[in-house]
Amino acid sequence: MVEEGPKDIRGSGVDMKIGLSSYFEKRVKRLSAEEKTALDEKTEWFVVNASDPRLKVHALGGKLKGYFSFSITYKKRVKFRFTGKDEVIFVDVGPHEEVYR
């Protein structure tokens, strides 16, 4: 598992490949229509530049070391991990207090 931070500017010039966990797909169904639209928009930004400052990508610590997160709204986050240089898997989406547990 790759554990460097987002400041590596992964994906520069190469589109990021994204896998979705079954848990992530289940949790997406709980999002409102507005949140799903925001998720689509932020995912497009992420594919082009995973280090886009508008996403507020950051590494997680403690028991979540090796995972990263980005914001889709003020209260909602996507938790993901790198599976390769330009490959990630989205593992969870939801409110801060649920995604960071």
N, C-alpha and C positions, 0 to 999 in steps of 0.2 A: 504494500500500500504506500502510495506517495504521500508524504506529510508536509512538504514545504507549503508555505503560506501563499495566498493569492497574489502577493507582490511579485511572484515569478513571471507574471503576465503570461499565463498559460493560454494557449490557443491563439497567440498572435499570428494572424495571417492564415490560420487554419480553423475551420469551424469545429466547435466542441461537439462531441457525440454524447448524447444523453440517454441513459437507460432509466427505466422507472420500476421501482419495487412494487410488488402487489399491494403492500401497505400504503405506499404513496398514492397509488391509483384509487384505493378505497377512501383515503382521506380527502382527495380532490373532490369527491362527490359531495362532501359536506360544505364546500365553499359556496358562497353566494355567486350569482352571475357576475357581479362587479369584481369580486375577488378572482374568479376564473379568468376574466378579461385581463386583469392585472398580472396574473400568473403567466398567461400567454405572452404578454408584452415583455415582462421581465425575463422570461425564458429566451425570447428572441435576442435580447441584449446579451444574455449570458452566453448563448451559442457563438455570437460574434466576438465578444471580449469578456471572458470570465472575471476580469479585473475592473470592469466598468465601475467607477466610483458611485454611480447612481444606485448600484445594487447593494452597496455596503457589505460586501463579502468579507467574512472574517472566520478565522479558525476557532474551533471550540476547544475547550480544555477539560481537564478532569477526566471523568469517565467517558466523555465524548471526544477525547483526543483522537485525531485522525479524521474527524468530521469537520465540515464547514457549513456556513449558513449564509443566506442572503435574504433581504427583505423584499416582500411583494407588496405589502401595505405597511402602515405604521405598526399594526399589531400582528401581522402574519409573516411567517418565515418559511423558507424551504431549507431543509437539512439535507446535505449531500456528502458524498465522499468521492475522491478520485480513484479510478480503477486503472488509469493509464495517463500518459502525458496530456492527451486531449480527449479523455473519456471520463465521464462521471456517472454516478447513479444517484438519482433523487430518491431519498429514503423516507422522508416525512414532510408534511406541510401542515401548518396550523398556527395557533397562537403561541407566542414565546414560551409561556409556562408549560405547554404540552410538548412542543418540539424539542426543548432543551432538557427533557427529563431522561 
